[in-house]
Amino acid sequence: MTLKASGAANSNVEWIKSSYSTADGPDCLEVAPIRGRILIRDSKNPAGPRLALAPTAWTAFLPYASTH
């Protein structure tokens, strides 16, 4: 997986989208690290809701996500 910066609805946040995500795919997430949180959003709806996780929660989630 390679990471690439994504255009952001909020220019103060640098969103990162995985190279596994495609414009026509059903599951496209972007993440952005900010002040002690990891933000997650749907790349197809950048102005939509965001999920904010503590870095420890994100780190605990990654092994699960990589196998499913």
C-alpha positions in Angstrom: 0.0 0.0 0.0 1.2 3.5 -0.8 -0.3 6.6 0.7 -1.0 9.8 -1.2 -2.3 13.1 -0.1 -5.9 13.8 -1.1 -7.6 17.1 -1.9 -9.3 18.3 1.2 -12.6 20.1 1.9 -10.8 21.6 4.9 -7.4 23.0 3.7 -6.1 22.9 7.3 -6.2 19.1 7.3 -4.1 16.9 5.1 -6.1 13.8 4.2 -4.3 10.7 3.2 -6.0 8.1 0.9 -4.6 4.6 0.4 -3.6 3.6 -3.2 -6.0 0.6 -2.6 -8.9 3.1 -2.8 -10.2 3.9 -6.3 -12.6 6.5 -7.5 -15.2 3.9 -8.5 -14.7 1.5 -5.6 -17.4 1.1 -2.9 -15.0 1.4 0.1 -12.8 4.5 0.0 -11.6 6.0 3.3 -9.2 8.8 4.0 -7.4 9.5 7.3 -5.8 12.6 8.7 -3.7 12.9 11.9 -4.5 16.0 13.9 -3.8 17.1 17.5 -3.8 13.7 19.1 -6.6 12.3 17.0 -7.0 10.4 13.8 -9.8 11.6 11.6 -11.5 9.2 9.2 -13.9 10.1 6.4 -15.5 8.7 3.2 -13.4 10.0 0.3 -16.5 10.1 -1.9 -18.2 12.5 0.6 -15.5 14.8 1.9 -17.9 17.3 3.4 -19.8 14.5 5.2 -19.4 13.2 8.8 -16.0 12.3 10.2 -15.0 9.8 12.8 -12.3 10.9 15.3 -10.3 8.2 17.1 -7.5 8.3 19.6 -4.2 7.1 18.1 -4.2 4.1 20.4 -7.7 3.1 19.1 -6.5 3.5 15.5 -3.4 1.4 16.1 -5.5 -1.3 17.7 -7.9 -1.3 14.7 -5.2 -1.6 12.0 -4.4 -5.3 12.4 -8.1 -6.2 12.2 -8.6 -4.0 9.1 -5.6 -5.5 7.3 -7.1 -9.0 7.5 -10.7 -8.2 6.6 
